[in-house]
Amino acid sequence: MILVTGAAGLTGGETVRRLAARGIPVRALVRRSAGAEKLAALPGVEVVVADMGRAETLAAPLRGIERAMLISSSAPDMLDVQSAFIDAAAAAGVAHVVKLSGIMPERDSPFRFARMHGEIERKLERSGIPFTHLRAGEFMSAYFRQVPSIVAQGAFSVPMGDAATASFDIEDLAEIAVTALTGSGHEGKTYRLTGPHALSMTEVAAALSAATGNAIRYVPASPEEYERANLARGMPPYLAAALVELYAERRKGKEGTVFADAEMLLGRPATSFEAFALRNAAIFRGEQPAPKV
Ligand SMILES: NC(=O)c1ccc[n+]([C@@H]2O[C@H](COP(=O)([O-])OP(=O)(O)OC[C@H]3O[C@@H](n4cnc5c(N)ncnc54)[C@H](OP(=O)(O)O)[C@@H]3O)[C@@H](O)[C@H]2O)c1
């Protein structure tokens, strides 16, 4: 049996849907049962409720699990939550953990979530559980955060300067997660997952303009302006501060490298930003609600 954690979230939910569509039985771990009805209605999906930060809630969800996908939120407790899960998975004898990580999980990174991913990867490697690290670049879906300003002003503002990022589609990520969870030969492997091109924000704006038929501009923001704007729209302060750290890394070009791993695992080129923008044009035009990111 396969366990997918973070199953109420973006990547976990998409991974569960893809496993179910292939008729592969899956246990979907959510923190709250409210809102998990759609997952529970999928064929072969068993929903379990647990708090991954509390090991005592994990014994039942881990019973009989051979392979698990480890995902939790970009939250201050991410290191503690995922560490507790690894301890519980080791105790339960899980045979393979696939971890969703970041593209640059350096334990001395100025970006707090990169440091946490670095620590979690190391803990998993030392746990004795065969592992696969899926080191994902910026999710293309992160641009859904810009929908209110794109719709209201025909513009988005991030502190990216002229740097480029090779952002990655979570549908490709979920497909690769399914491959790692169901295939063989992925144990001990680290995959660096990016889109097929590194785009500047001006190029991202051009792709969004072409997809929506509306003129959309990139307006560079200072880190201070960007943090103020995020706080003003209700973003938790730790996340607003973390994004400032992240963009400082991106401005150095740290997410501008394209890696071949995604294409190798998918057996086709990874989804381009242009294709992602076209698929989601109604969202970027404000005609459909944007998923929460
Ligand atoms: N955004 C990016 O560009 C990017 C790029 C690379 C890597 N990442 C990494 O991707 C991960 C997030 O993936 P995502 O965006 O697919 O996830 P997501 O949509 O943020 O969902 C995460 C899920 O984890 C659940 N969760 C958190 N703590 C939990 C706990 N203690 N017990 C049980 N469930 C818990 C949350 O439950 P609730 O619904 O109850 O909150 C949520 O449903 C993070 O590790 C992030 O660093 C993000």
The ligand as an SDF file (V2000), in Angstrom:
LIG
                    3D

 48 52  0  0  0  0  0  0  0  0999 V2000
    5.7680   26.5140   -3.8340 N   0  0  0  0  0  0  0  0  0  0  0  0
    6.8760   26.2220   -4.4910 C   0  0  0  0  0  0  0  0  0  0  0  0
    7.2440   26.9050   -5.4720 O   0  0  0  0  0  0  0  0  0  0  0  0
    7.7100   25.0330   -4.0370 C   0  0  0  0  0  0  0  0  0  0  0  0
    8.7900   24.6160   -4.8170 C   0  0  0  0  0  0  0  0  0  0  0  0
    9.5330   23.5010   -4.4050 C   0  0  0  0  0  0  0  0  0  0  0  0
    9.2040   22.8380   -3.2280 C   0  0  0  0  0  0  0  0  0  0  0  0
    8.1490   23.2810   -2.4920 N   0  0  0  0  0  0  0  0  0  0  0  0
    7.8050   22.5470   -1.2550 C   0  0  0  0  0  0  0  0  0  0  0  0
    6.5730   21.8960   -1.4790 O   0  0  0  0  0  0  0  0  0  0  0  0
    5.9720   21.6180   -0.2010 C   0  0  0  0  0  0  0  0  0  0  0  0
    4.5270   22.0300   -0.2450 C   0  0  0  0  0  0  0  0  0  0  0  0
    3.9030   21.3110   -1.2900 O   0  0  0  0  0  0  0  0  0  0  0  0
    2.4450   21.7210   -1.8060 P   0  0  0  0  0  0  0  0  0  0  0  0
    2.4530   23.1790   -2.1820 O   0  0  0  0  0  0  0  0  0  0  0  0
    2.0320   20.7070   -2.7890 O   0  0  0  0  0  0  0  0  0  0  0  0
    1.6370   21.5270   -0.4850 O   0  0  0  0  0  0  0  0  0  0  0  0
    0.4490   22.4070    0.1130 P   0  0  0  0  0  0  0  0  0  0  0  0
   -0.5600   22.6920   -0.9420 O   0  0  0  0  0  0  0  0  0  0  0  0
    1.0690   23.5370    0.8820 O   0  0  0  0  0  0  0  0  0  0  0  0
   -0.1810   21.3380    1.1010 O   0  0  0  0  0  0  0  0  0  0  0  0
    0.5270   20.8280    2.1820 C   0  0  0  0  0  0  0  0  0  0  0  0
   -0.4150   19.9500    2.9540 C   0  0  0  0  0  0  0  0  0  0  0  0
    0.3310   19.4280    4.0790 O   0  0  0  0  0  0  0  0  0  0  0  0
   -0.5860   19.3590    5.1500 C   0  0  0  0  0  0  0  0  0  0  0  0
    0.0940   19.3730    6.4330 N   0  0  0  0  0  0  0  0  0  0  0  0
    0.9250   20.3170    6.9170 C   0  0  0  0  0  0  0  0  0  0  0  0
    1.2980   20.0090    8.1630 N   0  0  0  0  0  0  0  0  0  0  0  0
    0.6780   18.8380    8.4710 C   0  0  0  0  0  0  0  0  0  0  0  0
    0.6550   18.0200    9.6210 C   0  0  0  0  0  0  0  0  0  0  0  0
    1.3400   18.3500   10.7450 N   0  0  0  0  0  0  0  0  0  0  0  0
   -0.0860   16.8930    9.6060 N   0  0  0  0  0  0  0  0  0  0  0  0
   -0.8020   16.5560    8.5060 C   0  0  0  0  0  0  0  0  0  0  0  0
   -0.8270   17.2970    7.3860 N   0  0  0  0  0  0  0  0  0  0  0  0
   -0.0970   18.4300    7.3680 C   0  0  0  0  0  0  0  0  0  0  0  0
   -1.4560   20.5780    5.0000 C   0  0  0  0  0  0  0  0  0  0  0  0
   -2.6510   20.3550    5.6950 O   0  0  0  0  0  0  0  0  0  0  0  0
   -3.7390   21.5190    5.9270 P   0  0  0  0  0  0  0  0  0  0  0  0
   -4.5030   21.5390    4.6330 O   0  0  0  0  0  0  0  0  0  0  0  0
   -4.5110   21.0280    7.0870 O   0  0  0  0  0  0  0  0  0  0  0  0
   -2.9650   22.7700    6.1970 O   0  0  0  0  0  0  0  0  0  0  0  0
   -1.6330   20.6930    3.4910 C   0  0  0  0  0  0  0  0  0  0  0  0
   -2.7950   20.0770    3.0320 O   0  0  0  0  0  0  0  0  0  0  0  0
    6.7840   22.4030    0.8300 C   0  0  0  0  0  0  0  0  0  0  0  0
    7.6690   21.5210    1.4740 O   0  0  0  0  0  0  0  0  0  0  0  0
    7.5630   23.3920   -0.0360 C   0  0  0  0  0  0  0  0  0  0  0  0
    8.7600   23.8140    0.5760 O   0  0  0  0  0  0  0  0  0  0  0  0
    7.3800   24.3370   -2.8710 C   0  0  0  0  0  0  0  0  0  0  0  0
  1  2  1  0
  2  3  2  0
  2  4  1  0
  4  5  1  0
  4 48  2  0
  5  6  2  0
  6  7  1  0
  7  8  2  0
  8  9  1  0
  8 48  1  0
  9 10  1  0
  9 46  1  0
 10 11  1  0
 11 12  1  0
 11 44  1  0
 12 13  1  0
 13 14  1  0
 14 15  2  0
 14 16  1  0
 14 17  1  0
 17 18  1  0
 18 19  2  0
 18 20  1  0
 18 21  1  0
 21 22  1  0
 22 23  1  0
 23 24  1  0
 23 42  1  0
 24 25  1  0
 25 26  1  0
 25 36  1  0
 26 27  1  0
 26 35  1  0
 27 28  2  0
 28 29  1  0
 29 30  1  0
 29 35  2  0
 30 31  1  0
 30 32  2  0
 32 33  1  0
 33 34  2  0
 34 35  1  0
 36 37  1  0
 36 42  1  0
 37 38  1  0
 38 39  2  0
 38 40  1  0
 38 41  1  0
 42 43  1  0
 44 45  1  0
 44 46  1  0
 46 47  1  0
M  CHG  2   8   1  16  -1
M  END
$$$$
